[in-house]
Amino acid sequence: MNDSIRINGIKGFGYHGVFAEETKNGQEFLVDVELILDLEKASKSDDLADTVDYGTICDLVVAAITGTPYKLIEKLAGVIADEILAAASLVEIALITVHKPSAPVDAITSDINVMVIRTR
């Protein structure tokens, strides 16, 4: 399968982290989503029913970011991937990258991120 839907930079404020200040004060997270699926039917029909509604995917991601706090962004990414696969039957592979630009590390970084890949 060579088709994909990509959504980059879905923003949400969450309380994920190992340290007390992260779970107390929270921070912004960004999520990139790439969904691998067959878009041939949708490209011919021009019908939303033949593809994945990316608005629904964005809502799902924001709900995950702002919902249950996790210690690790690896967990958050895995939850998002699993929820997308459960909600969107056309998706064969979900690639989820969670960015934590304000990660509490001593090094100067512009971003720390984790990617998970889940396959149906």
Summary of the structure (lengths in Angstrom):
residues: 120
radius of gyration: 15.4
end to end distance: 13.1
largest distance: 51.9
contacts: 340
relative contact order: 0.23
helix: 36%
strand: 29%
